Amino acid sequence: MPKKIGSLTLYSVDDLHELLGLSKMTIRAYFREGKLKGKKLGVQWYITEEAIREYFDEPEEKPAPKRKRSLKYVVQGVNDLVSETEECSTIEETLDTLSNQAIISLFQVKIVDAESGEVLELIKARDFIERHN
């Protein structure tokens, strides 16, 4: 049962447990981590009704937007018979490069993170064209 001190209403861990159905351990952890803004009096945590409202009114932190990767596309032969390699900076440029090849089945596209050089995907030229047309 919440405690009333004048116009102030204080809720204990037990009160929040009964009202919200959270475990007492979780509620105490929220107090320690600062998720709930309460005060400890002796060995017992208390929170005001206003602090509970603030908790529920606060918008949740949104994750930072992912930065868009800078990609490069490397058109290369699939075997030793075709030694051509061409680096492209856009999908359109890559499609144009592939359209100039006589036998498309002899080529593949390596998609690379331009900053780290990490190969993200290796795809057959025909599949690349189908994906982006």
Residue pairs with C-beta under 8 A, 6 or more apart in sequence:
1 15
2 9
2 10
2 11
2 12
2 15
2 49
3 9
3 10
3 12
3 46
4 10
8 48
9 48
9 49
10 46
10 47
10 48
11 19
11 46
11 47
11 48
11 49
11 52
12 44
12 45
12 46
13 24
13 27
13 28
13 31
13 44
13 45
14 24
16 22
16 27
16 47
17 23
17 24
17 27
20 27
27 36
27 45
28 45
30 36
31 38
31 40
31 45
31 47
35 55
36 47
36 51
36 52
36 55
37 47
37 51
37 54
37 55
38 45
38 46
38 47
38 48
38 51
39 45
39 46
39 47
40 46
69 113
69 114
69 115
70 113
70 114
70 115
71 111
71 112
71 113
71 114
71 120
72 87
72 88
72 89
72 111
72 112
72 114
73 87
73 88
73 89
73 90
73 91
73 93
73 94
73 109
73 110
73 111
73 112
74 85
74 86
74 87
74 88
74 109
74 110
74 112
75 84
75 85
75 86
75 87
75 88
75 94
75 97
75 98
75 101
75 107
75 108
75 109
75 125
76 82
76 84
76 85
76 86
76 107
76 108
76 109
76 110
77 83
77 84
77 85
77 106
77 107
77 108
78 105
78 106
78 107
78 108
78 124
79 106
81 106
82 106
82 107
84 107
86 97
88 94
88 97
89 114
91 132
94 109
94 128
94 132
95 128
95 129
95 132
95 133
98 104
98 107
98 109
98 125
98 128
98 129
101 107
101 125
104 125
104 126
104 129
105 124
105 125
105 126
107 124
107 125
108 122
108 123
108 124
108 125
108 128
109 122
109 123
109 124
109 125
109 128
110 119
110 121
110 122
111 119
111 120
111 121
111 122
111 123
112 118
112 119
112 120
113 120
123 131
